[in-house]
Amino acid sequence: MVLLDNADYLVLGGGLSGAVTALLLKQKMPSANIVLLEKQSHIGGVASSHLLQNHYVDSVYMYPDISCFLKYLKINFPTKRNLKNIYSIHFFDQGQITSIQLPTGIQQFEEKLIQYFPEDQFSIKKFWQDCQNINHQFLRLKSKFSFLDLLKFPFTMTKMIRFANKDYQSFLNQYHFKNPLLLKTLQSFAGIGQLSPDRLNTLIPIIAMINLAEKGCVPLQSFQELLNQLDSRLKEEQVKCYFSQKLQSLSKEKHKFKMSLKDGKSIYVNQVISTIDTKNMFQKIVDPDLLSSSFTTKINQLEMTQSCFIIKAIVQPEMDYPCDNGQILFYGGNNTFAFLLEKAENHTDPLHSDIFHFALSVREMEERVYAIEILVVPVSFSYWLKIAKLGRNAYFSEIARWEDFLYRKIAKVIDPDFNQKIISKKIITPIEFQGMYKLSEGNCYDMAQINRQSGNNRFGFTTPIPGLYHNKMILGVYGAFLQSFILVDYLLKGKINQYQYHF
Ligand SMILES: Cc1cc2nc3c(=O)[nH]c(=O)nc-3n(C[C@H](O)[C@H](O)[C@H](O)COP(=O)(O)OP(=O)(O)OC[C@H]3O[C@@H](n4cnc5c(N)ncnc54)[C@H](O)[C@@H]3O)c2cc1C
């Protein structure tokens, strides 16, 4: 056994959560020995860009604005702007397209909803008020750790407690909306949490919706730029980063954690913060003797979100594309995730319907050169695995079918000749995702447990093992920053909160 290091804190995983956590810890405790361990050769994890035709293309749009976190981390990334219309929904129904554009700004958002659906104005007002209350209460809960707040909790959090554990669909049903398109519009926010409304905890779409309404933003530069800056800051602060080092097991030896790496080396450490796949961590890595049976049962019951299918393309049209403010999201169909999954799991054709649920972003890279990305989530990994096992031809013809299907959708909305204007493209199936990120089960959204693990079942960042924290949250880039700040604040007993970063 070779001793690689002896550290105060080890942050496991150099994705966004890990990189931010390590940087923040070092910023606050310059003399502490803080180590970041990452199995790949660079930071970023699943948040990455691809180089196509000299442009970095990525799937990242951020909501809400993460600039307060970046400022605190001394990262200069002034590339975001608030969007006029952050959210566009296009419903495809038997050849007809109905489009709904929702602007940013809480008030404008509500007004626009009422304008589209005047017959439902009273229900909208009630719904919107409830959502704002719940979101507000959630953020208070997440941002404070005082005893007083805990005491106030039963009185102030009633709405949240009542609704948070409900699935989003039944939460929506209680408002009895008259216009079915309104229901579909509100359901589509569940897509941002990557799950269908009937599987998603109410809290997740509410947070997504309020965040979008409050402060929608996209990075103007590529996401790679943010990673580069994060990387330089880690170097500047002299955070010790061990890349291409995979943690294989974690056990305890004389009050210290022993982290055994794949190549036989070890690191001894006082406190560990894990940012990797929850199940993988507690089923395969942590010494089972350290875990109670109730905790193990809880881990076994965790459900993870699914994989995705991505198309990235650079196109050069003569005309301007409708990327008003850099980004558009399209959502179509009703409860399509469930539909897709069911079809995929039953090995029937997941493409036979005209309803489909996907996100599309359009970004102008230079004059008349656009990066277009379609992200379909979630997509069944097992379905794609079966196709891949049938051989190269079957695999590539399946890709072509999906591609054709999605291009036809774009052609309907943006440009009928879209297909001919592609100058470079990249398609990423769940199989490729698994290979690229060396994921355990092909699960690209391995970042968090989902809906049913809310309330008492929620998996917090403290674990039953003193000194071992687990920093995983579902809500994307913002979630990765927020959770890291909250955890470090917790470890430092409220010191960061003094800065009053805004949620
Ligand atoms: C295709 C795609 C598009 C997305 N688009 C958006 C978006 O538009 N907006 C948004 O807000 N969010 C988006 N997200 C989500 C967002 O990117 C993630 O929530 C966020 O990057 C997760 O960061 P993380 O650090 O929690 O996890 P990860 O990025 O998964 O980081 C975990 C890290 O741990 C490392 N690791 C794992 N096991 C070990 C081990 N045993 N030893 C050492 N290291 C290990 C991994 O290599 C990885 O680097 C998207 C995600 C995907 C996949």
Ligand as a Chemical Component Dictionary entry (heavy atoms), coordinates in Angstrom:
data_LIG
# 
_chem_comp.id                   LIG 
_chem_comp.type                 NON-POLYMER 
_chem_comp.pdbx_formal_charge   0 
_chem_comp.three_letter_code    LIG 
# 
loop_
_chem_comp_atom.comp_id 
_chem_comp_atom.atom_id 
_chem_comp_atom.alt_atom_id 
_chem_comp_atom.type_symbol 
_chem_comp_atom.charge 
_chem_comp_atom.model_Cartn_x 
_chem_comp_atom.model_Cartn_y 
_chem_comp_atom.model_Cartn_z 
_chem_comp_atom.pdbx_ordinal 
LIG C1  C1  C 0 -26.592 16.119 -21.069 1  
LIG C2  C2  C 0 -26.811 16.932 -19.851 2  
LIG C3  C3  C 0 -27.321 18.213 -19.987 3  
LIG C4  C4  C 0 -27.533 18.996 -18.870 4  
LIG N1  N1  N 0 -28.034 20.252 -19.042 5  
LIG C5  C5  C 0 -28.208 21.044 -17.973 6  
LIG C6  C6  C 0 -28.689 22.365 -18.120 7  
LIG O1  O1  O 0 -28.920 22.812 -19.206 8  
LIG N2  N2  N 0 -28.863 23.127 -17.020 9  
LIG C7  C7  C 0 -28.583 22.660 -15.784 10 
LIG O2  O2  O 0 -28.741 23.397 -14.825 11 
LIG N3  N3  N 0 -28.134 21.389 -15.604 12 
LIG C8  C8  C 0 -27.941 20.585 -16.667 13 
LIG N4  N4  N 0 -27.485 19.307 -16.505 14 
LIG C9  C9  C 0 -27.237 18.836 -15.169 15 
LIG C10 C10 C 0 -25.921 19.333 -14.648 16 
LIG O3  O3  O 0 -24.952 19.263 -15.667 17 
LIG C11 C11 C 0 -25.551 18.447 -13.476 18 
LIG O4  O4  O 0 -26.564 18.529 -12.495 19 
LIG C12 C12 C 0 -24.297 18.841 -12.786 20 
LIG O5  O5  O 0 -23.256 19.087 -13.696 21 
LIG C13 C13 C 0 -23.951 17.688 -11.830 22 
LIG O6  O6  O 0 -22.748 17.955 -11.223 23 
LIG P1  P1  P 0 -22.221 17.013 -10.072 24 
LIG O7  O7  O 0 -20.901 17.529 -9.669  25 
LIG O8  O8  O 0 -23.261 16.888 -9.016  26 
LIG O9  O9  O 0 -22.134 15.553 -10.699 27 
LIG P2  P2  P 0 -21.146 14.936 -11.805 28 
LIG O10 O10 O 0 -20.919 15.884 -12.909 29 
LIG O11 O11 O 0 -21.723 13.596 -12.117 30 
LIG O12 O12 O 0 -19.778 14.767 -11.024 31 
LIG C14 C14 C 0 -19.375 13.621 -10.358 32 
LIG C15 C15 C 0 -17.889 13.438 -10.622 33 
LIG O13 O13 O 0 -17.407 12.358 -9.834  34 
LIG C16 C16 C 0 -16.479 11.604 -10.577 35 
LIG N5  N5  N 0 -16.460 10.261 -9.985  36 
LIG C17 C17 C 0 -17.461 9.353  -9.967  37 
LIG N6  N6  N 0 -17.087 8.231  -9.329  38 
LIG C18 C18 C 0 -15.816 8.436  -8.909  39 
LIG C19 C19 C 0 -14.875 7.648  -8.183  40 
LIG N7  N7  N 0 -15.165 6.423  -7.739  41 
LIG N8  N8  N 0 -13.642 8.180  -7.925  42 
LIG C20 C20 C 0 -13.316 9.432  -8.358  43 
LIG N9  N9  N 0 -14.179 10.219 -9.046  44 
LIG C21 C21 C 0 -15.408 9.732  -9.323  45 
LIG C22 C22 C 0 -17.047 11.654 -11.988 46 
LIG O14 O14 O 0 -16.042 11.377 -12.946 47 
LIG C23 C23 C 0 -17.566 13.093 -12.066 48 
LIG O15 O15 O 0 -16.589 13.989 -12.556 49 
LIG C24 C24 C 0 -27.253 18.488 -17.604 50 
LIG C25 C25 C 0 -26.728 17.186 -17.466 51 
LIG C26 C26 C 0 -26.522 16.416 -18.567 52 
LIG C27 C27 C 0 -25.961 15.037 -18.417 53 
# 
loop_
_chem_comp_bond.comp_id 
_chem_comp_bond.atom_id_1 
_chem_comp_bond.atom_id_2 
_chem_comp_bond.value_order 
_chem_comp_bond.pdbx_ordinal 
LIG C1  C2  SING 1  
LIG C2  C3  SING 2  
LIG C2  C26 DOUB 3  
LIG C3  C4  DOUB 4  
LIG C4  N1  SING 5  
LIG C4  C24 SING 6  
LIG N1  C5  DOUB 7  
LIG C5  C6  SING 8  
LIG C5  C8  SING 9  
LIG C6  O1  DOUB 10 
LIG C6  N2  SING 11 
LIG N2  C7  SING 12 
LIG C7  O2  DOUB 13 
LIG C7  N3  SING 14 
LIG N3  C8  DOUB 15 
LIG C8  N4  SING 16 
LIG N4  C9  SING 17 
LIG N4  C24 SING 18 
LIG C9  C10 SING 19 
LIG C10 O3  SING 20 
LIG C10 C11 SING 21 
LIG C11 O4  SING 22 
LIG C11 C12 SING 23 
LIG C12 O5  SING 24 
LIG C12 C13 SING 25 
LIG C13 O6  SING 26 
LIG O6  P1  SING 27 
LIG P1  O7  DOUB 28 
LIG P1  O8  SING 29 
LIG P1  O9  SING 30 
LIG O9  P2  SING 31 
LIG P2  O10 DOUB 32 
LIG P2  O11 SING 33 
LIG P2  O12 SING 34 
LIG O12 C14 SING 35 
LIG C14 C15 SING 36 
LIG C15 O13 SING 37 
LIG C15 C23 SING 38 
LIG O13 C16 SING 39 
LIG C16 N5  SING 40 
LIG C16 C22 SING 41 
LIG N5  C17 SING 42 
LIG N5  C21 SING 43 
LIG C17 N6  DOUB 44 
LIG N6  C18 SING 45 
LIG C18 C19 SING 46 
LIG C18 C21 DOUB 47 
LIG C19 N7  SING 48 
LIG C19 N8  DOUB 49 
LIG N8  C20 SING 50 
LIG C20 N9  DOUB 51 
LIG N9  C21 SING 52 
LIG C22 O14 SING 53 
LIG C22 C23 SING 54 
LIG C23 O15 SING 55 
LIG C24 C25 DOUB 56 
LIG C25 C26 SING 57 
LIG C26 C27 SING 58 
# 
